[in-house]
Amino acid sequence: MLFARVFAVLLLLAPAAAGAQTPRAPIQSYEVVASFPHDPGAFTQGLLFQDGVIYESTGLHGRSSIRKVDPATGKVLQKRDVDARYFGEGIVAWQDRLIEITWQDGAGFIYDLKTFEPKGQFAYKGEGWGLTHDGDRIIMSDGTDELRFLDPQTLEEKGRVKVTDGGGSVFNINEIEWIEGEVWANIWGSDWIARIDPATGKVKAWIDMTGLLPAADRTGSEDVLNGIAYDAKAGRVLVTGKLWPKVFEIRVRP
């Protein structure tokens, strides 16, 4: 399993032959500032911080949900289950709406941000993985090497950018978060976070999150790093993973 994960990381970082001379982005480390309880049964797909609470979406058929969570205690304050037909993925808050996408169904759902009552549905092509926004556009990942840009009102696609590093494509872009002009992205199946320039798609830096959750606290191959939330007022970065018992506040080392 360890060999497979290392091999996967080497593949995602490997530059294409045509761009082999292009410098790769620097690698940064991290330190843990604090840790907080997290529901170990939550298969975390999307994470965001707004108005003092964490909004979280969870996945798996029959276990998908959207939640409002107390960041200090991990207590679920509000929850709505998603129809068992769907595998929930990323979420984003836009004005008075909470928008969710699903994995392979091409279906997205719109909820009232306060009540979680359904307000609409929309469709898209391909898979749905992560969501965030830059204040003007909703940004979506789909597991490929591209980020999509959606109109926040109509949710129609308005453009895409390819994510690259060292002249090569970066695939498996999963949960994403807008942080100070950058898109931070979990790379599925790895302990890496990519800091992406949304204008060019180039990775500006990598954060090596190895060791954040000890191996002894992991229960299987699916409980990987996934979930980035930013508390803009306090400048806090919160990260977690699927089925993890903790949410961590981290500080990136220069």
C-alpha positions as CSV (number, residue, x, y, z in Angstrom):
1,M,0.0,0.0,0.0
2,L,2.8,2.4,0.9
3,F,4.6,1.7,-2.4
4,A,1.3,2.4,-4.3
5,R,0.9,5.7,-2.6
6,V,4.5,6.8,-3.1
7,F,4.3,5.7,-6.8
8,A,1.0,7.7,-7.2
9,V,2.7,10.8,-5.8
10,L,5.7,10.4,-8.1
11,L,3.3,10.2,-11.0
12,L,1.4,13.3,-10.2
13,L,4.6,15.3,-9.7
14,A,6.4,13.9,-12.8
15,P,6.8,16.6,-15.5
16,A,5.8,15.9,-19.1
17,A,8.7,15.3,-21.4
18,A,8.1,18.6,-23.3
19,G,8.4,20.6,-20.1
20,A,11.1,18.6,-18.3
21,Q,13.3,21.7,-17.9
22,T,10.5,23.7,-16.2
23,P,11.2,24.2,-12.5
24,R,8.9,22.5,-10.1
25,A,7.0,24.3,-7.4
26,P,8.7,24.4,-4.0
27,I,7.6,22.1,-1.2
28,Q,6.5,23.5,2.1
29,S,6.0,21.9,5.5
30,Y,3.5,22.6,8.2
31,E,3.0,22.8,11.9
32,V,-0.1,21.9,14.0
33,V,-1.5,24.9,15.9
34,A,-4.5,23.1,17.5
35,S,-6.8,20.1,17.0
36,F,-10.5,19.6,17.5
37,P,-12.9,16.6,17.6
38,H,-14.4,15.4,14.3
39,D,-17.0,12.8,13.6
40,P,-15.0,9.6,12.7
41,G,-18.0,8.4,10.8
42,A,-18.0,11.3,8.4
43,F,-16.6,10.5,4.9
44,T,-15.6,14.1,4.4
45,Q,-16.1,15.4,0.8
46,G,-16.4,19.2,1.3
47,L,-15.4,21.5,4.1
48,L,-15.9,25.3,4.5
49,F,-15.9,27.8,7.4
50,Q,-18.5,30.6,7.5
51,D,-20.2,32.6,10.2
52,G,-18.4,30.8,13.0
53,V,-19.4,27.3,11.9
54,I,-18.1,24.6,9.7
55,Y,-20.2,23.4,6.8
56,E,-19.4,19.8,5.8
57,S,-20.6,17.4,3.1
58,T,-20.1,13.6,3.4
59,G,-20.1,10.9,0.8
60,L,-20.9,7.3,0.1
61,H,-24.2,5.9,-1.1
62,G,-26.7,5.8,1.8
63,R,-24.4,7.9,4.0
64,S,-24.1,11.2,2.2
65,S,-25.2,14.3,4.0
66,I,-24.7,18.1,4.4
67,R,-24.0,19.3,7.9
68,K,-23.4,22.3,10.1
69,V,-20.8,21.6,12.7
70,D,-19.5,23.4,15.8
71,P,-15.7,23.8,15.0
72,A,-14.6,23.6,18.7
73,T,-16.5,20.5,19.7
74,G,-17.2,18.7,16.5
75,K,-20.9,18.5,17.4
76,V,-23.2,18.3,14.4
77,L,-25.6,21.2,14.9
78,Q,-27.7,20.6,11.8
79,K,-27.9,17.7,9.2
80,R,-29.7,16.8,6.1
81,D,-29.3,13.4,4.5
82,V,-28.9,13.1,0.8
83,D,-31.0,10.6,-1.2
84,A,-29.2,7.2,-1.1
85,R,-29.1,7.2,-4.9
86,Y,-26.4,9.9,-4.8
87,F,-22.8,10.0,-3.7
88,G,-22.3,13.4,-2.2
89,E,-19.2,15.4,-3.0
90,G,-18.1,19.1,-2.6
91,I,-20.1,22.0,-1.3
92,V,-19.9,25.8,-1.5
93,A,-21.8,28.6,0.1
94,W,-23.0,31.4,-2.2
95,Q,-25.1,34.1,-0.7
96,D,-28.2,32.4,0.9
97,R,-27.6,29.1,-0.8
98,L,-25.5,26.0,-0.2
99,I,-24.6,24.2,-3.4
100,E,-23.6,20.6,-3.6
101,I,-22.3,18.3,-6.4
102,T,-22.4,14.5,-6.6
103,W,-19.7,12.1,-7.8
104,Q,-20.9,10.3,-11.0
105,D,-24.5,11.3,-11.4
106,G,-24.0,14.7,-13.1
107,A,-26.5,16.2,-10.6
108,G,-26.0,19.2,-8.3
109,F,-28.3,20.3,-5.5
110,I,-29.1,23.8,-4.1
111,Y,-30.2,24.2,-0.5
112,D,-31.2,27.1,1.7
113,L,-28.1,27.9,3.7
114,K,-30.0,28.4,6.9
115,T,-32.6,25.7,6.8
116,F,-31.0,23.1,4.4
117,E,-34.4,23.0,2.6
118,P,-34.0,22.1,-1.2
119,K,-34.2,25.1,-3.5
120,G,-33.3,23.6,-6.9
121,Q,-31.2,21.2,-8.9
122,F,-28.7,21.6,-11.8
123,A,-26.8,19.3,-14.2
124,Y,-23.2,19.1,-15.4
125,K,-21.1,16.8,-17.5
126,G,-18.5,14.5,-16.1
127,E,-17.8,13.8,-12.5
128,G,-18.1,16.2,-9.5
129,W,-15.4,16.4,-6.8
130,G,-14.8,19.7,-5.1
131,L,-16.3,23.3,-4.9
132,T,-15.2,26.7,-3.8
133,H,-15.6,30.3,-5.0
134,D,-13.4,33.4,-5.5
135,G,-16.1,36.0,-4.8
136,D,-17.1,36.2,-8.5
137,R,-17.1,32.6,-9.8
138,I,-17.7,29.2,-8.4
139,I,-14.8,26.9,-9.0
140,M,-15.2,23.2,-9.4
141,S,-12.9,20.2,-9.6
142,D,-13.8,16.9,-11.3
143,G,-10.9,14.6,-10.5
144,T,-9.0,15.5,-13.7
145,D,-6.2,18.0,-14.3
146,E,-8.7,20.9,-14.8
147,L,-10.6,23.4,-12.7
148,R,-13.9,24.6,-14.0
149,F,-15.4,28.1,-13.5
150,L,-19.2,28.3,-13.1
151,D,-21.5,31.3,-13.1
152,P,-22.7,31.5,-9.5
153,Q,-26.3,32.3,-10.4
154,T,-27.0,30.0,-13.3
155,L,-24.3,27.4,-12.4
156,E,-23.4,27.2,-16.1
157,E,-19.8,26.5,-17.0
158,K,-17.9,29.6,-18.3
159,G,-14.4,28.3,-18.6
160,R,-11.6,25.9,-17.5
161,V,-7.9,26.0,-16.7
162,K,-5.5,23.1,-16.7
163,V,-3.4,22.6,-13.5
164,T,0.3,22.0,-14.1
165,D,3.6,21.7,-12.3
166,G,7.0,21.4,-13.9
167,G,5.4,21.3,-17.3
168,G,3.3,18.3,-16.5
169,S,-0.4,17.9,-15.6
170,V,-1.6,17.5,-12.0
171,F,-4.5,15.0,-11.8
172,N,-6.8,13.8,-9.0
173,I,-7.7,17.3,-7.8
174,N,-10.2,16.8,-5.1
175,E,-11.5,19.0,-2.3
176,I,-10.7,22.7,-3.0
177,E,-10.7,25.9,-1.0
178,W,-10.1,29.6,-1.9
179,I,-7.4,31.0,0.3
180,E,-6.0,34.5,-0.2
181,G,-6.1,34.5,-4.0
182,E,-5.1,30.8,-4.4
183,V,-6.9,27.6,-4.9
184,W,-5.7,25.1,-2.3
185,A,-6.4,21.5,-3.4
186,N,-6.2,18.1,-1.9
187,I,-4.8,15.5,-4.3
188,W,-6.8,12.4,-4.0
189,G,-5.0,9.4,-2.3
190,S,-2.0,11.5,-1.2
191,D,-0.8,13.7,1.7
192,W,-0.2,16.6,-0.6
193,I,-2.0,20.0,-0.9
194,A,-1.4,22.0,-4.0
195,R,-1.5,25.8,-3.9
196,I,-2.7,26.7,-7.4
197,D,-2.7,30.1,-9.3
198,P,-6.3,30.2,-10.6
199,A,-5.3,32.5,-13.5
200,T,-2.6,30.2,-15.0
201,G,-3.4,26.8,-13.4
202,K,0.3,26.5,-12.3
203,V,1.1,25.1,-8.9
204,K,2.8,27.8,-6.8
205,A,3.8,25.5,-4.0
206,W,3.1,22.0,-2.5
207,I,2.4,21.4,1.2
208,D,3.6,18.0,2.4
209,M,1.1,17.0,5.0
210,T,2.8,13.7,5.8
211,G,2.3,12.6,9.4
212,L,-0.7,14.8,10.2
213,L,-2.8,11.9,11.3
214,P,-0.7,9.0,12.6
215,A,-1.1,5.7,10.9
216,A,-2.3,4.2,14.1
217,D,-5.4,6.5,13.9
218,R,-6.3,5.4,10.4
219,T,-8.7,2.6,9.8
220,G,-8.2,1.7,6.1
221,S,-7.2,2.8,2.6
222,E,-10.1,5.3,2.2
223,D,-9.5,7.5,5.2
224,V,-7.2,9.9,3.4
225,L,-6.5,13.6,3.8
226,N,-9.5,15.5,2.4
227,G,-11.1,18.7,3.5
228,I,-9.7,22.3,3.7
229,A,-11.5,25.2,5.3
230,Y,-10.4,28.8,5.7
231,D,-11.5,31.1,8.5
232,A,-10.7,34.4,6.7
233,K,-11.4,36.6,9.7
234,A,-8.9,34.8,11.9
235,G,-6.6,33.7,9.1
236,R,-6.9,30.0,10.2
237,V,-6.5,27.0,7.9
238,L,-8.4,23.9,9.0
239,V,-7.9,20.5,7.5
240,T,-9.2,17.0,8.0
241,G,-9.7,13.7,6.2
242,K,-12.3,11.1,5.4
243,L,-13.3,9.2,8.6
244,W,-10.7,11.2,10.6
245,P,-11.4,11.7,14.4
246,K,-9.9,15.2,14.3
247,V,-9.8,18.5,12.5
248,F,-6.4,20.3,12.6
249,E,-5.6,23.9,12.5
250,I,-2.3,24.2,10.7
251,R,0.3,26.9,9.9
252,V,2.3,26.6,6.7
253,R,6.1,27.0,7.2
254,P,7.8,29.2,4.6
